Amino acid sequence: MFGLSEPRLLRLSCLLPTLLLLIPVATMTGCGGGAGTETVEEAVEERPRRRKTSRTSTETKSQRQTQVARRQDGLQGVPFDVWPEVYAAPKDVTADVVTPPEGKPGTTNPTPEPGTTPTTPTPTPKVPDTTPDTTPKPATKTPTAVVGNVNWGDLISGEELDGEAKALRNILTRSTTTMGQFRRTQKEIGAAGATLALVAMIAKQHPEDIRWKEKAGFVRGIGTTIATAAGEEASRMEWEKTQIAVEAFGRVMSGSTPAGEAPGDVPLDEAINFAGIMRRMQALYDSIRTDGSSADDFKANKVELKQRTAMLTAIVQGITHKDFALAAEPEYVTAAQAIIAAGKEMRNTFATDNFEGFSDALGRINGSCSSCHQKFKQ
């Protein structure tokens, strides 16, 4: 066929596939050939190199995505494409870190030397101070009960104390005249007896000379007897017992000495009826408020007001004695001390006719009494 021998035909048919492969390669060269011409060997070598480049592009896909994101986000919201000069020299993030003074913990800011790689600043951990605080704390003074003797002369004079004893004698005398009167005034009698026992205790410790001071032990026993009898059922026997005690007190006030020995001292909470004392305090306060309600009344009644104020203050001081159970309560003692301080101020107002100061101090006494009653009154 075509004048070719059979062996040559066979060789031509074997070369035909190779020629067919060269046709597309020849079409890929430039228009003028030359430098764009590619041999079969070069095409064979280029194919695996192209496959390698494809794999490299796949591996750097995530890097390109990161770069795109950086171009979009930019620095401080400015895209790379809009403000490229900002990114020409990256900002040194360590430049603004303040180096703390030497010896103090804080954030380090090492300045990188030329030719060295800057390191990320690391904060120095703050070590807690475990040194115990040895600074002395101011001691809180807790009010305490009266244990020893009190300087009663600062609160009430001997004359004023004797005036209270006379006032109590008058109350007891008119309240025990008849059995009916005794029944109607039992609480008042009990309060007078309890106050008489306290007055006798104060007189015994008072620095001034009181005419019945040496008989204070008898008077204290008489007061306890009267307060106890008045606290019982209003029977004829209790009335007669009270009458005898009141008559004995009258003789002491007149200068006589009772027969026998004075009863020994017993704890104040046994010798003095606390409820009776509180009732006498209320009576004194009410009379002070009534007779000192105006500037004119204050001036007209200042002698009696001064004596009652002194007695009220002395009673409050007396019931802070350690023998009384409430004297162990700091709030109770605090209220009592406030009343005593106000009572001293009231006594100083009479010399200058200071009605405003008198009224102010009396109001503070009322406030302290009210707060104390709300907590401790039973």
C-alpha positions as MATLAB code, in Angstrom:
seq = 'MFGLSEPRLLRLSCLLPTLLLLIPVATMTGCGGGAGTETVEEAVEERPRRRKTSRTSTETKSQRQTQVARRQDGLQGVPFDVWPEVYAAPKDVTADVVTPPEGKPGTTNPTPEPGTTPTTPTPTPKVPDTTPDTTPKPATKTPTAVVGNVNWGDLISGEELDGEAKALRNILTRSTTTMGQFRRTQKEIGAAGATLALVAMIAKQHPEDIRWKEKAGFVRGIGTTIATAAGEEASRMEWEKTQIAVEAFGRVMSGSTPAGEAPGDVPLDEAINFAGIMRRMQALYDSIRTDGSSADDFKANKVELKQRTAMLTAIVQGITHKDFALAAEPEYVTAAQAIIAAGKEMRNTFATDNFEGFSDALGRINGSCSSCHQKFKQ';
ca = [
       0.000    0.000    0.000;
       1.330    3.492   -0.971;
       4.365    1.690   -2.384;
       5.815    0.877    1.047;
       7.053   -2.495    1.977;
       5.460   -4.329    4.800;
       8.341   -3.959    7.260;
       8.387   -0.176    6.747;
       4.649   -0.022    7.198;
       4.991   -1.798   10.465;
       7.638    0.683   11.727;
       5.522    3.640   10.586;
       2.482    2.376   12.438;
       4.548    2.116   15.599;
       5.719    5.740   15.314;
       2.243    7.083   14.587;
       1.134    7.419   18.284;
       4.294    9.323   19.099;
       3.704   11.739   16.230;
       0.141   12.310   17.390;
       1.454   13.298   20.843;
       3.868   15.836   19.346;
       1.170   17.698   17.403;
      -0.455   19.500   20.423;
       2.966   20.292   21.928;
       3.984   21.966   18.695;
       0.813   24.120   18.716;
       1.691   25.553   22.209;
       4.821   27.346   21.007;
       4.941   31.042   20.267;
       4.087   32.522   16.953;
       7.702   32.815   15.946;
       8.900   29.636   17.770;
      12.411   30.215   19.057;
      12.520   30.713   22.809;
       8.899   29.527   23.200;
       9.617   26.158   21.547;
       9.446   23.216   23.959;
      10.869   19.803   23.287;
       9.217   16.531   24.234;
      11.759   15.975   26.997;
      11.075   19.440   28.392;
       7.304   18.852   28.279;
       7.717   15.564   30.079;
       9.864   17.220   32.751;
       7.465   20.213   33.132;
       4.368   18.093   33.894;
       5.491   16.826   37.323;
       6.835   20.333   38.140;
       3.361   21.784   37.496;
       1.798   19.170   39.741;
       4.258   20.162   42.486;
       3.370   23.850   42.118;
      -0.316   22.968   42.460;
       0.369   21.226   45.742;
       2.324   24.227   47.044;
      -0.596   26.530   46.200;
      -2.924   24.283   48.205;
      -0.570   24.378   51.180;
      -0.388   28.190   51.219;
      -4.147   28.714   50.829;
      -4.616   29.408   54.535;
      -1.721   31.877   54.460;
      -3.326   33.790   51.570;
      -6.633   33.885   53.482;
      -4.820   35.348   56.476;
      -3.187   37.988   54.303;
      -6.561   38.905   52.764;
      -8.052   39.242   56.214;
      -5.183   41.467   57.298;
      -5.662   43.664   54.249;
      -9.348   43.974   55.058;
      -8.946   44.567   58.799;
      -5.843   46.656   58.620;
      -4.286   48.322   61.666;
      -6.690   50.021   64.074;
      -9.502   49.624   61.501;
      -7.492   51.096   58.529;
      -7.188   48.575   55.636;
      -3.731   47.858   54.225;
      -4.794   48.919   50.732;
      -5.978   52.362   51.909;
      -3.050   53.294   54.118;
      -0.071   51.137   53.133;
       2.568   53.450   54.603;
       1.313   52.697   58.101;
       2.482   49.143   57.715;
       5.829   49.911   56.141;
       7.383   49.934   59.631;
       5.421   47.791   62.097;
       4.632   49.486   65.425;
       6.884   48.428   68.272;
       4.432   47.172   70.859;
       7.076   47.298   73.559;
       7.771   51.008   73.140;
       4.885   52.181   75.339;
       5.522   49.787   78.220;
       6.697   51.743   81.245;
       9.639   50.326   83.106;
       8.880   50.286   86.853;
      11.353   51.746   89.330;
      14.098   49.422   90.401;
      13.202   47.158   93.259;
       9.433   47.363   92.669;
       7.444   44.609   90.997;
       5.702   45.517   87.777;
       5.855   45.110   83.984;
       9.328   44.782   82.488;
      10.255   46.652   79.300;
      13.583   45.377   78.028;
      14.904   47.467   75.109;
      16.147   45.122   72.376;
      19.786   45.521   71.469;
      20.689   46.005   67.773;
      20.871   42.694   65.991;
      18.836   40.868   68.655;
      15.296   39.589   68.498;
      12.892   41.621   70.694;
      11.079   39.594   73.309;
       7.506   39.949   74.426;
       7.349   41.776   77.778;
       6.183   39.578   80.609;
       4.622   40.893   83.830;
       6.510   40.229   87.018;
       4.201   38.297   89.372;
       3.259   40.270   92.483;
       4.147   38.392   95.624;
       1.540   38.967   98.363;
       2.822   40.567  101.537;
       2.370   38.021  104.296;
       4.041   40.127  106.987;
       1.630   40.381  109.950;
       0.334   43.873  110.723;
       1.827   44.821  114.059;
       0.362   48.339  114.132;
      -1.340   48.731  117.516;
      -5.104   49.174  117.228;
      -6.785   51.793  119.436;
      -8.409   50.031  122.330;
     -12.180   50.302  122.542;
     -13.172   51.363  126.016;
     -16.081   49.298  127.257;
     -18.149   50.986  129.960;
     -17.967   49.080  133.218;
     -19.988   48.958  136.394;
     -19.022   50.846  139.526;
     -16.864   48.653  141.753;
     -15.308   50.933  144.343;
     -16.454   54.103  146.059;
     -17.664   57.055  143.995;
     -16.811   60.683  144.682;
     -20.417   61.511  145.500;
     -19.501   65.123  146.249;
     -19.236   65.728  142.482;
     -22.852   64.675  142.005;
     -24.745   65.826  145.095;
     -23.942   67.877  148.165;
     -24.494   66.703  151.725;
     -27.244   69.291  152.122;
     -29.031   68.072  148.972;
     -28.759   64.473  150.132;
     -30.251   65.391  153.508;
     -33.015   67.235  151.629;
     -33.919   63.992  149.814;
     -34.063   62.113  153.125;
     -36.512   64.708  154.495;
     -38.655   64.475  151.356;
     -38.810   60.686  151.724;
     -39.782   60.999  155.399;
     -42.731   63.237  154.454;
     -43.901   60.783  151.767;
     -43.738   57.838  154.168;
     -45.452   59.635  157.019;
     -48.524   60.741  155.052;
     -48.796   57.383  153.246;
     -48.945   55.238  156.379;
     -51.332   57.249  158.522;
     -54.201   54.837  157.945;
     -54.458   51.330  156.561;
     -56.565   52.614  153.674;
     -53.897   55.160  152.773;
     -51.296   52.411  152.948;
     -53.216   50.288  150.474;
     -53.710   53.149  148.032;
     -50.047   54.217  148.034;
     -48.176   50.933  148.359;
     -46.108   51.503  145.212;
     -45.119   54.985  146.298;
     -44.197   53.665  149.752;
     -42.083   50.916  148.215;
     -40.273   53.429  145.993;
     -39.566   55.703  148.985;
     -38.223   52.796  151.062;
     -35.894   51.625  148.234;
     -34.626   55.180  147.670;
     -34.045   55.653  151.413;
     -31.802   52.594  151.459;
     -29.765   54.006  148.548;
     -29.584   57.459  150.162;
     -28.190   55.865  153.313;
     -25.513   54.027  151.281;
     -24.490   57.309  149.585;
     -24.449   59.210  152.903;
     -22.096   56.650  154.417;
     -19.582   57.202  151.537;
     -20.112   60.944  151.085;
     -17.111   63.190  151.861;
     -19.210   65.824  153.635;
     -20.551   65.658  157.153;
     -24.241   64.696  157.272;
     -25.956   64.859  160.670;
     -27.168   61.257  160.570;
     -24.169   59.873  158.655;
     -23.027   57.699  161.600;
     -26.471   56.121  161.694;
     -26.553   55.431  157.961;
     -26.443   51.684  158.601;
     -29.697   51.875  160.600;
     -31.336   54.043  157.917;
     -30.371   51.608  155.183;
     -31.956   48.725  157.128;
     -35.099   50.799  157.712;
     -35.430   51.573  154.039;
     -35.089   47.889  153.094;
     -37.764   46.916  155.651;
     -40.212   49.498  154.310;
     -39.675   48.498  150.665;
     -40.129   44.791  151.498;
     -43.318   45.326  153.527;
     -44.848   47.533  150.842;
     -44.216   44.832  148.312;
     -46.298   42.278  150.165;
     -50.055   41.914  150.325;
     -51.711   44.985  151.823;
     -52.570   43.339  155.111;
     -52.835   44.935  158.553;
     -49.612   43.224  159.617;
     -47.643   44.757  156.737;
     -49.158   48.140  157.439;
     -48.176   48.010  161.124;
     -44.656   46.794  160.221;
     -44.273   49.740  157.862;
     -45.550   52.186  160.489;
     -42.965   50.996  163.032;
     -40.129   51.401  160.479;
     -41.269   54.892  159.494;
     -41.405   55.983  163.152;
     -37.887   54.656  163.708;
     -36.633   56.654  160.736;
     -38.279   59.766  162.156;
     -36.415   59.346  165.440;
     -33.080   58.997  163.596;
     -33.762   62.194  161.656;
     -34.534   63.908  164.971;
     -31.120   62.879  166.357;
     -32.002   59.764  168.330;
     -30.120   56.498  168.012;
     -32.154   53.324  167.584;
     -31.658   50.558  170.108;
     -29.466   47.633  169.188;
     -26.990   47.369  166.343;
     -27.386   48.432  162.784;
     -27.955   45.581  160.360;
     -24.872   44.507  158.451;
     -24.317   45.472  154.859;
     -25.834   43.133  152.323;
     -25.517   43.273  148.523;
     -27.307   46.288  147.094;
     -29.591   44.214  144.895;
     -30.909   42.589  148.095;
     -31.092   45.769  150.177;
     -32.552   47.998  147.465;
     -35.638   47.214  145.436;
     -34.681   48.031  141.826;
     -38.248   48.568  140.621;
     -38.850   50.981  143.504;
     -35.730   52.953  142.599;
     -36.849   53.280  138.992;
     -40.256   54.525  140.111;
     -38.623   57.219  142.260;
     -36.462   58.270  139.316;
     -39.575   58.725  137.193;
     -41.223   60.838  139.894;
     -38.146   63.072  140.157;
     -37.962   63.524  136.386;
     -41.674   64.389  136.114;
     -41.419   67.023  138.868;
     -38.318   68.572  137.245;
     -40.051   68.792  133.883;
     -43.198   70.305  135.396;
     -41.531   72.881  137.685;
     -38.979   73.839  135.001;
     -41.297   73.996  131.994;
     -40.693   77.731  131.368;
     -37.947   80.262  131.956;
     -39.966   81.906  134.712;
     -40.670   78.614  136.483;
     -37.019   77.683  136.101;
     -35.921   80.808  137.951;
     -38.648   80.591  140.603;
     -38.028   76.922  141.453;
     -34.307   76.603  140.818;
     -33.445   75.615  144.429;
     -35.828   72.648  144.371;
     -34.921   71.850  140.745;
     -31.225   71.765  141.588;
     -31.784   69.396  144.519;
     -33.970   67.028  142.458;
     -31.543   67.088  139.559;
     -28.672   66.190  141.890;
     -30.674   63.347  143.432;
     -31.704   61.987  140.029;
     -28.062   61.967  138.928;
     -26.933   60.275  142.154;
     -29.569   57.545  141.853;
     -28.449   56.745  138.300;
     -24.861   56.531  139.496;
     -25.940   54.221  142.324;
     -27.733   51.706  140.101;
     -24.598   51.153  138.021;
     -23.051   49.374  141.021;
     -21.757   45.881  140.284;
     -24.282   44.343  142.679;
     -27.065   45.028  140.203;
     -27.433   42.497  137.388;
     -27.973   45.108  134.677;
     -24.633   46.730  135.492;
     -23.021   43.890  133.525;
     -24.686   45.172  130.320;
     -22.466   47.708  128.470;
     -25.460   49.377  126.785;
     -27.127   49.880  130.160;
     -23.988   51.434  131.643;
     -23.552   53.643  128.557;
     -27.083   55.008  128.907;
     -26.529   55.620  132.627;
     -23.295   57.502  131.952;
     -25.086   59.706  129.413;
     -27.726   60.591  132.019;
     -25.056   61.367  134.613;
     -23.217   63.669  132.188;
     -26.440   65.504  131.302;
     -27.332   65.813  135.002;
     -23.995   67.480  135.729;
     -24.618   69.961  132.927;
     -28.067   70.720  134.329;
     -26.600   71.520  137.742;
     -24.299   74.093  136.165;
     -27.193   75.936  134.492;
     -28.725   77.157  137.755;
     -25.821   79.486  138.602;
     -26.253   81.427  135.343;
     -30.027   81.013  134.917;
     -29.371   79.203  131.637;
     -32.836   77.872  130.888;
     -31.941   76.824  127.332;
     -29.045   74.692  128.552;
     -31.258   73.226  131.270;
     -33.964   72.251  128.778;
     -31.450   70.759  126.338;
     -29.837   68.570  129.002;
     -33.235   67.479  130.329;
     -34.218   66.415  126.815;
     -31.082   64.281  126.518;
     -31.882   62.605  129.826;
     -35.321   61.745  128.511;
     -33.820   60.304  125.316;
     -31.316   58.129  127.192;
     -34.008   56.869  129.573;
     -36.329   55.995  126.681;
     -33.687   54.041  124.738;
     -32.677   52.159  127.868;
     -36.287   51.264  128.704;
     -36.919   49.958  125.197;
     -34.103   47.455  125.578;
     -34.102   46.521  129.253;
     -37.502   47.311  130.744;
     -39.286   44.108  131.777;
];
